Amino acid sequence: MSIRFDDRVAIVTGAGGGLGRAHALELAARGAKVVVNDLGGSVDGSGGSSEAAEKVVAEIKGAGGEAFANGSSVTDDAGVANLVKQTMDAYGRIDIIINNAGILRDKSFAKVEIADFEIVLDVHLMGSVKVTKAAWAIMKEQQYGRVVMTTSSSGLYGNFGQTNYGAAKLGLVGLMNTLKIEGQKDNIHVNSLAPVAATRMTENLMPPEALDLLKPEYVTPGVMCLCTEDAPTGMVLCAGAGVFAAARIEESEGVYVGREDLTAEMVKEKWDVINDFSNAKPFFQGSEQTGKVFEKATGK
């Protein structure tokens, strides 16, 4: 069964190169009208040029697809509003958003400046918030939407020198986890991608043979599955080099220690049980954790 996006309209941020470009080209090849958004700045977020986005649009049009470029920064409220307005003026709807724009300001926590923290959070986390928020009412009204956040193993598991990046990337999973609940009744599905790919942001960190193995094109097919009508919601898809896996947050079964004369020592005695994940399970929403606590605490 072939995956098609005919009559669908997609916005891909940071689509001037790397993963975003691969996503935009594949969506267009499968029939979507694509808005190629890219500020055109350097890896650290400085500067800006529309040249990269225009090249991707030219590629799409050369292959018979439909697209236009937008150079707004995802951190700029007026720019994001213009991105959505241009899309609606051109195509009349917004079906798919892939929040891919990002920058790096890698430094150890001892050396990172607060300004480096703020700008990375602003682009990755708040940029995704702003673009998704600007289109949310449109998706609710049309009763359809597919949103993909771009998280990272640095957020899920940590990586030296990336406290700012990791915090932003795990923040996107938190954003997804609530949007998946709020979007349910309006057929808006929200998922996250944790990619391993060779892009401008990683080209200086890996040897050539690894870069060849980690082409963005080996990630994008999984992203297409997150944009379909039957896409899941609330999933973290890990992808790289043609390998695909799912990541999730889960909670151990835990143990009721007691409330009367409860001490830290009593909790410490049960530490092995608390850390036993043999019967662990994920929750879809926070109230399920609350329910489990009440059940264990009351025996009901």
C-alpha positions in Angstrom: 0.0 0.0 0.0 1.7 3.2 -1.2 1.8 6.3 1.1 0.5 9.4 -0.7 -0.1 13.0 0.4 -2.1 14.3 -2.5 -4.1 17.4 -1.6 -2.2 17.7 1.7 -0.2 20.8 2.6 3.0 20.5 4.6 5.2 23.0 6.4 8.8 21.8 7.0 11.0 24.1 9.1 14.7 24.2 8.7 14.2 22.6 5.3 17.1 24.2 3.4 19.3 21.3 4.0 19.9 18.0 5.8 16.9 16.3 7.4 14.5 19.1 6.6 15.4 19.0 2.9 15.0 15.3 2.7 11.6 15.5 4.4 10.4 18.2 2.1 11.5 16.4 -1.1 9.9 13.2 0.0 6.6 14.8 0.9 6.5 16.6 -2.4 7.4 13.4 -4.3 4.4 11.8 -2.6 2.0 14.5 -3.7 2.1 17.1 -0.9 2.3 20.8 -1.5 5.3 21.9 0.6 6.3 25.1 2.3 10.1 25.1 2.6 10.9 27.2 5.6 14.5 28.0 6.4 16.1 31.1 7.8 19.4 30.2 6.1 21.6 30.9 9.1 24.7 29.2 10.2 24.8 26.2 12.5 25.0 28.5 15.6 21.9 30.5 14.4 23.7 33.5 13.1 23.1 35.2 9.7 20.4 34.4 7.3 19.7 33.8 3.6 16.8 32.4 1.5 19.2 30.8 -1.0 19.1 27.3 0.5 15.3 27.2 0.7 15.0 28.4 -2.8 17.2 25.6 -4.0 15.0 23.0 -2.4 11.9 24.6 -4.0 13.7 24.4 -7.3 14.4 20.7 -6.8 10.8 20.1 -6.0 9.4 22.0 -8.9 12.0 20.4 -11.2 10.6 17.0 -10.2 7.1 18.2 -11.0 6.1 19.1 -7.4 4.5 22.2 -5.9 6.3 24.3 -3.3 7.4 27.8 -2.2 10.1 29.1 0.1 9.7 31.0 3.3 12.6 32.6 5.2 11.0 33.4 8.5 12.8 32.6 11.7 10.7 30.2 13.9 11.6 32.4 16.9 10.0 35.5 15.4 6.3 35.9 16.2 5.6 38.1 13.2 7.6 35.8 10.9 5.7 32.7 12.1 2.4 34.5 11.5 3.5 35.4 8.0 4.6 31.7 7.4 1.1 30.5 8.2 -0.6 33.4 6.4 1.4 32.7 3.2 0.6 29.0 3.4 -3.1 29.7 3.8 -3.2 32.3 1.1 -1.4 29.9 -1.3 -3.0 26.6 -0.4 -6.0 27.2 1.9 -5.1 24.6 4.6 -2.3 23.2 6.7 -2.2 19.4 7.2 1.3 18.6 8.2 4.0 20.4 10.2 7.5 19.0 10.7 9.3 21.1 13.3 12.9 20.5 12.2 14.6 23.9 12.6 17.5 23.9 15.1 20.9 25.2 16.0 23.8 24.1 18.2 25.8 26.0 20.8 27.7 23.1 22.3 29.7 23.7 25.5 30.1 21.9 28.8 27.8 23.1 31.5 30.7 24.8 33.3 31.5 26.9 30.2 28.1 27.4 28.5 26.7 31.0 28.8 23.1 31.6 29.7 22.7 33.3 26.3 23.7 30.1 24.6 21.0 28.3 26.7 18.3 30.8 25.8 18.8 30.8 22.1 19.0 27.0 21.8 15.8 26.7 23.8 14.2 29.5 21.8 14.9 27.9 18.4 14.2 24.2 19.2 11.5 24.4 21.8 9.8 27.7 21.5 10.2 27.7 17.7 8.3 24.4 17.6 5.7 25.8 20.0 5.2 29.0 17.9 4.8 27.3 14.5 2.5 24.6 15.9 0.5 27.1 17.9 0.0 29.4 14.8 -1.5 26.5 12.9 -3.3 24.7 15.7 -6.7 26.5 15.3 -6.6 25.8 11.6 -6.0 22.1 12.2 -8.8 22.0 14.8 -11.2 23.7 12.4 -10.4 21.3 9.5 -10.4 18.4 11.9 -7.1 17.1 10.7 -3.5 17.6 11.6 -0.2 15.7 11.7 2.6 17.3 13.7 6.2 16.0 14.1 8.6 17.3 16.7 12.3 16.6 16.3 13.8 15.4 19.5 17.2 13.8 20.1 19.0 11.1 21.9 20.7 14.0 23.7 17.4 14.8 25.2 16.3 11.3 25.8 19.5 10.0 27.3 22.0 12.9 27.6 25.2 13.8 25.8 28.3 15.7 27.1 28.4 19.3 26.2 24.8 19.5 25.2 22.8 20.6 28.3 21.1 23.4 26.4 20.3 21.2 23.4 19.3 18.2 25.5 17.0 20.3 27.7 15.3 21.7 24.6 15.0 18.3 22.9 13.4 16.6 25.9 11.1 19.6 26.3 9.7 18.8 22.9 8.7 15.3 24.1 6.9 17.0 27.0 5.2 19.3 24.5 4.1 16.3 22.4 2.8 14.4 25.4 0.2 17.0 26.2 -0.6 18.0 22.6 -1.3 14.3 21.8 -4.1 14.5 24.4 -5.5 17.9 23.5 -5.4 17.0 19.8 -7.2 13.7 20.0 -10.8 15.0 19.7 -9.8 17.0 16.6 -7.9 14.3 14.8 -4.6 16.0 15.3 -1.8 13.5 15.9 1.5 14.6 17.4 4.7 12.5 17.3 8.4 13.0 17.7 11.4 11.9 15.7 14.8 11.1 17.3 17.1 11.0 14.3 20.7 9.9 13.9 21.8 11.6 10.7 24.7 13.3 9.0 23.8 17.0 8.6 25.6 20.4 8.9 25.2 20.0 12.7 27.1 16.7 12.8 29.5 16.8 9.9 32.5 17.8 12.0 31.7 15.2 14.7 32.0 12.0 12.6 34.4 10.3 10.2 33.4 10.2 6.5 32.4 6.5 6.5 30.0 7.2 9.4 28.5 10.2 7.6 27.9 8.1 4.5 26.0 5.5 6.6 23.9 8.2 8.2 22.4 10.0 5.3 19.2 12.0 6.0 17.4 10.0 3.4 17.7 6.9 5.6 15.6 8.7 8.3 12.9 10.3 6.2 10.9 7.2 5.4 10.0 6.8 9.1 8.9 10.5 9.2 6.5 9.8 6.3 4.8 7.2 8.5 4.3 9.8 11.2 2.4 12.0 8.7 -0.1 9.6 7.3 -3.8 9.5 8.1 -3.3 6.3 10.2 -0.3 7.7 12.0 0.1 7.0 15.7 0.1 9.7 18.3 2.5 10.3 21.1 5.2 8.1 19.6 8.9 8.8 19.8 10.4 7.2 16.6 14.2 6.7 16.6 15.7 6.5 13.1 19.1 6.3 11.5 21.0 4.4 8.8 17.8 2.5 7.9 17.3 1.4 11.5 14.0 2.2 13.2 13.0 1.8 16.8 10.5 3.3 19.3 11.5 5.0 22.6 9.2 5.6 25.5 9.1 6.8 29.1 8.0 4.1 31.5 7.5 3.6 35.2 8.4 0.7 37.4 5.6 -1.0 39.3 6.9 0.5 42.6 6.0 -0.4 46.1 3.9 1.0 48.9 6.3 1.7 51.8 3.7 3.2 54.2 2.8 6.6 55.6 2.9 6.2 59.3 6.3 7.2 60.7 7.6 7.2 57.1 11.4 7.8 56.9 14.0 8.0 54.3 15.6 4.8 55.7 12.3 2.9 55.0 12.4 4.1 51.4 16.1 3.2 51.1 15.4 -0.3 52.2 13.0 -0.7 49.2 15.4 0.8 46.7 15.8 -2.4 44.7 12.1 -2.9 44.4 11.6 0.8 43.4 14.2 0.3 40.7 12.8 -3.0 39.4 11.6 -2.4 35.8 10.7 -6.0 35.1 7.0 -5.1 35.2 7.4 -1.5 34.0 4.8 0.1 31.7 4.3 3.5 30.0 1.4 5.8 30.7 -0.5 7.8 28.1 -1.3 10.7 30.4 -0.2 11.9 33.9 -3.5 11.0 35.6 -2.7 7.4 35.1 0.4 7.8 37.4 -1.8 9.5 40.0 -4.3 6.7 39.8 -1.6 4.1 40.4 -0.3 6.0 43.4 -3.8 6.1 44.9 -4.4 2.4 44.1 -1.2 1.3 45.8 -1.6 3.7 48.8 -5.2 2.6 49.5 -5.3 -0.9 48.3 -8.4 -0.1 46.2 
